[in-house]
Amino acid sequence: MILKALYDYYHRHGELPPLGYTIKKIRYIIVIDYDGTFLRVEDRGHDASFMVIKGANNVTSGAYANVLWGKSKYIVNLDPKAKKISKEYSKWFDCNYAQISDLAELYPDNKEFKAVKSFYEKQEFRKLENDELWNDISQNDNSLMSFHIQGNYGIVAEQSPDLNDYCRRFFLNDIDVSKDVEEVCLITGNKSNPVLSVTMTPIFNAGNGKLVSFQKDMGFDSYGKQQGLNATISKEAEFYCFTALQHLLRNDSRNKFLLRDRTFVFWSSSNNDWAEKVESLFLRIIGLGNKDNPDRHVDIIYKSFQSIFSGKKIPNSNDKFYVLGLAPFNKARIGVIYWREIDVKGFAENIQKHFDDMEICNNNQYLGLIDIIDAVSVKSNKDKKGKISPNIPEAVIKSIIEGTPYPYSLFSACMRRIKADNFSDDQEVKSKKEKSKFFKIRIAILKGYLNRLRNNNKKKLKKMLDKTNDNIGYLCGRLFATLVKIQEDAKKIKTGSGHVSTIRRRFMSSASTTPAVIFSSLLNVSIHHEEDLPIEKRVFFDKLKSEIIEKISAAGFPAHLDINDQARFFIGYYHQRQDFFTRKLEKENNETIINN
């Protein structure tokens, strides 16, 4: 299914290299005239790209020359160790010269091919050692080289009518194809000579690995079949699949994101407006769409997926969305760690569900994957990126895409960070604003996790304060937030040794785990704090405390809260705190209106 989806992506894209061609970054261009005389070398930099005939899939030993482009050991007989042009011809140089001689013989009217052949016959390649760029060329022997005829446009190796003809005649019969047998292609269903090995694909931390690979004589031969004969793919289908994959994995791809050492690519099956919109917005869902302002276009994203989900804009029922996760097994092999095919409407429904589950207190901000991972990572001065269990990012992206419960590993990491952050000396998070941001995200994570729990018979948590929620953990959180607010308003905060002594800092952990031990003392202390409050505030807080305590069982505060109710404690605390803040803003706004 993966290869078939890539095959279809190539054909729907419409702008990928044609059969037999590839895009290569060629840095050094040898400029010659039509007589083959060397003129100079031009350095086109690291990003100059050209469409040239594709090389062989698997050349680990021996020599196989590309058509009019290649490394310096092929093009100018560079000895990589000596850093100079060898006096004796190497097998790589001979292979390249033979290739060019064949081209000139096959197309006798092509003046460019003749010029390149003359360049070699006249030994002009030895003049490169006198060029001012030679030192750079010899030091960067893996950089690619090609030719340009003075006065012409482009390079000799780029697509041309003669090269198109050469590619059609020889591409399907190169050294990667088994010419002895014909098998049914697993992708197209047509009979053809199958490839023995597939194109190497570069991914992060893997060099050039292969997505499909069978080693010879290593115990992986099935019924005596070797290499690609174990899973037959035609040359055309192999080209289309891996050209598409390389396009998705390119450096400037908008269809790729990295999570630690994992590489994810995604694409839609259709060119229609809504399929392309889902594809273009997916990076923003992850949290990589706009680094300068990650909140930008939140409404557009939310409303776009809401429209698909609600049926206002109905996509074709056959439109699919694909997500492929890759990781290095070693330098030669790539492993598939995640694969998901889902219809666009179902995908939009799951994204909408993620937005709703993670929404907290009308903060007008969706939580992308990067926000979530950042909030639960353990940071230090040495490691700004933070450490996190390697399975969490993959599990979270799976939950977002498939609409399944968030992983327990995310929940437990979030609980640890909430408790550790509350009592740290702010070494991890320097600014109060940043600390508040992380706390808000962590509360949203707890809410999303609890609401998605299977067989959850507890009341669903709302995004705002819920006065009808009588869960003991939630009530204890609300009560603790009230006691903290009373202390703050009474300004009964003592300082010493550079630390702020608040009941939030000193007692939040014990209040969230063993409320019976701590709340009787805190309620007594709050009576003294209220003595410094104005009468209207004192009345307000007394009513609020009574309202919360009346919902608590006659048996009193529990001796211990389980881990899920501890999470509800923090959510109740945050909800109540935000309600105080909202009341304050409403009061200030009303006073402003009256004064005006």
Disulfide bonds with the S-S distance in Angstrom:
none
